[in-house]
């Protein structure tokens, strides 16, 4: 079990005391580092840094990567395709269904059928109690790419299981 440690809130007097104690001290990792926060650059240093940043911006080398060539684009494309893509879902796809065959479309079909099975008349409320799910949406033609709402019907699980396709 992890213990929770909490410090009491610091008073204004305590904050002032800490501030005075640390006044004038430098962080050990910043000593001798002319690019550390708080270091005052000379006018010459500022000009050199400005020119270096301008060159990096113009050549697109500021990211640390080489300029993007056609070969590099191809490599990046291959690396980010398939399982390398952060949006990869393990090959899950809607195919053979159309992308229009989604929950919104299914709700329209159920509404068109007045939320009852087309064959036996079971209502969606009874279906929810019996099967724990809403009515199925059935393709009347068997064509999974079809998106015309006229070729769909709402069926209960029992009737949907009896259909050929």
Protein Blocks (a to p, Z undefined) as FASTA:
>chain_A
ZZddddddddfklmmmmmmmmgoiacfklgopakbghiacdfklmmmmmmmmmmmmmnop
mnopacddfklmmmmmmmmgcjllmkbgghpafbfbdfklcfklmmmmmmmnoopafklo
pafklmmmmnopacddddfklpakbcbfklgccddfklmmmpmZZ
